[in-house]
Amino acid sequence: MSFENVKRILLFSGKRKSGKDFITDKLLIKLGNDNAEIIRISEPIKSFWAKEKNLDLTQLLSDGAYKEKYRKAMIVWSDEMRAKDYGIFCREASKNISKETVIVSDIRRKTDIQFFRETFGNKIKLIRIVCNDNIRVKRGWTFQEGVDDIQSECDLDDWNEWDLLIENTGDRDAHEILDEIITKFIV
């Protein structure tokens, strides 16, 4: 893998329905496709899972009931794969990156951070999106035992080395959040 063009890797973390995808999608629009790209660690997981189980990848990649139906089983399977090679999904998601700014919208584990640190060194910046459970519920989140209380959702709860912590409670305008990220890491 050759990453000469890459200047920065922005790693975003947060609970389900915290607004990670919303913020990262808006950030990509603001930065432009010529300069930035989003990669999702979940894409190779869902792709491998869809092939193995003969499922609809498009629906697995969406934010709907179909994905939720398979979420627990995908988590168990992906944890088994990570036990053999902790970087398997990060490596697959990263293999074709080429833009100067790479946005990783969904880091969930300390091993995700480990992979990106080992691969990209000081080019990475860690951003945590947080909001309270009441806001998450309003956005459609429902606590799911075996999903919201396991490593895939909780491994980074005790991580304290964030370069930026963003409260995403809906009180701040999205443009204000984007400007903070751009000012801190891009300009």
C-alpha positions in Angstrom: 0.0 0.0 0.0 1.3 3.4 -1.0 -0.1 6.5 0.8 2.2 9.3 -0.4 -0.8 11.7 -1.1 -2.3 11.3 2.4 -1.7 14.3 4.6 -4.1 13.5 7.4 -6.4 10.7 8.6 -9.4 11.9 10.7 -10.6 9.0 12.8 -14.2 9.5 14.1 -15.7 7.6 17.0 -19.0 7.7 18.8 -22.0 5.7 19.9 -24.8 4.6 17.5 -27.0 7.6 16.6 -24.4 10.1 18.0 -24.2 11.8 14.6 -20.9 10.4 13.3 -22.2 9.7 9.8 -24.1 13.0 9.6 -21.0 15.0 10.6 -18.6 13.0 8.4 -20.9 13.2 5.4 -21.2 17.0 5.8 -17.4 17.3 6.3 -16.8 15.5 3.0 -19.2 17.8 1.2 -17.5 20.8 2.6 -14.0 19.6 1.8 -14.9 18.3 -1.6 -14.4 14.9 -3.3 -11.2 16.1 -5.0 -9.4 16.6 -1.6 -11.1 14.2 0.7 -12.7 10.8 1.0 -14.6 8.7 3.5 -13.8 5.2 4.3 -15.9 3.0 6.6 -14.4 0.0 8.5 -17.9 -1.4 8.5 -18.0 -1.7 4.7 -15.5 -4.6 4.4 -17.2 -6.3 7.3 -20.6 -6.0 5.7 -19.2 -7.0 2.3 -17.5 -10.2 3.6 -20.6 -11.0 5.7 -23.0 -10.5 2.7 -20.9 -12.8 0.5 -20.6 -15.5 3.2 -24.3 -15.4 4.0 -25.7 -14.5 0.6 -27.3 -11.3 1.8 -28.1 -8.0 0.2 -25.0 -5.8 0.6 -26.9 -2.6 -0.3 -29.4 -3.1 2.5 -26.6 -4.0 5.0 -24.9 -0.8 4.1 -28.0 1.3 4.7 -29.3 2.5 8.1 -32.4 0.3 8.3 -34.1 -2.7 9.8 -32.3 -5.2 7.5 -28.9 -4.2 8.9 -30.2 -4.3 12.5 -31.6 -7.9 11.9 -28.0 -9.1 11.2 -26.0 -6.7 13.5 -25.4 -9.1 16.4 -24.3 -12.0 14.2 -22.0 -9.7 12.2 -20.4 -8.4 15.4 -19.7 -11.9 16.7 -18.3 -13.0 13.3 -16.2 -9.8 12.9 -14.8 -10.3 16.4 -13.8 -13.8 15.5 -12.0 -12.5 12.4 -10.3 -9.7 14.4 -9.1 -12.3 16.9 -7.1 -13.8 14.1 -5.9 -10.5 12.6 -6.9 -7.3 14.4 -6.3 -5.1 11.4 -8.1 -7.2 8.8 -11.0 -4.7 8.3 -9.0 -1.5 8.7 -6.5 -2.8 6.2 -9.2 -3.7 3.7 -11.0 -0.4 4.1 -7.7 1.5 3.6 -6.3 -0.3 0.7 -7.4 2.2 -2.0 -7.2 5.5 -0.2 -5.6 8.3 -2.3 -6.9 11.7 -1.2 -5.0 14.1 1.0 -7.7 14.0 3.7 -9.1 10.6 4.7 -12.2 10.5 7.0 -12.7 7.2 8.8 -16.3 7.5 10.0 -16.5 4.5 12.3 -13.6 3.5 14.5 -14.9 1.4 17.4 -12.0 -0.4 19.0 -8.6 0.3 20.4 -7.2 -2.0 17.8 -8.6 0.2 15.1 -6.6 3.1 16.5 -3.6 0.8 16.8 -3.8 -0.1 13.1 -4.0 3.5 12.0 -1.2 4.6 14.3 1.0 1.8 13.1 0.2 2.5 9.4 0.0 6.3 9.3 1.8 7.5 12.5 1.4 11.2 13.3 -1.0 11.8 10.3 -3.9 10.5 12.4 -6.3 12.7 14.5 -8.8 11.2 16.8 -12.3 12.8 17.1 -15.0 11.6 19.5 -18.6 12.5 18.9 -20.7 12.4 22.0 -24.3 13.1 22.9 -26.7 11.9 25.7 -29.0 8.9 25.4 -32.1 11.1 25.2 -30.8 12.7 22.0 -29.8 9.4 20.6 -33.3 8.0 21.3 -34.8 11.0 19.4 -32.6 10.1 16.5 -34.0 6.5 16.5 -31.7 4.7 18.9 -33.0 1.9 21.1 -30.7 0.1 23.5 -30.1 -3.4 22.3 -28.6 -5.9 24.7 -25.7 -7.7 23.0 -25.0 -4.7 20.8 -24.8 -1.6 22.9 -23.1 -3.2 25.9 -20.3 -5.0 24.2 -16.8 -4.2 22.9 -18.0 -2.9 19.5 -19.8 -0.1 21.2 -17.9 0.3 24.5 -14.2 -0.4 23.8 -13.4 3.3 23.4 -15.5 4.5 26.3 -12.5 4.7 28.5 -10.2 6.2 25.8 -8.9 9.6 26.9 -6.5 10.5 24.1 -8.9 12.4 21.8 -7.6 15.3 19.8 -11.1 16.7 19.7 -14.2 15.9 21.7 -17.4 17.2 20.1 -20.7 17.5 21.9 -23.4 16.8 19.3 -26.6 17.4 21.2 -28.2 19.5 18.4 -27.5 22.8 20.2 -24.7 23.7 17.8 -25.1 24.3 14.2 -23.5 21.7 12.0 -21.5 24.4 10.2 -20.0 25.4 13.5 -18.9 21.8 14.2 -17.4 21.5 10.7 -15.6 24.8 11.1 -14.1 23.6 14.4 -12.8 20.4 12.7 -11.5 22.2 9.7 -9.8 24.9 11.7 -8.1 22.4 14.0 -7.0 19.8 11.5 -7.1 21.1 7.9 -6.2 24.8 7.7 
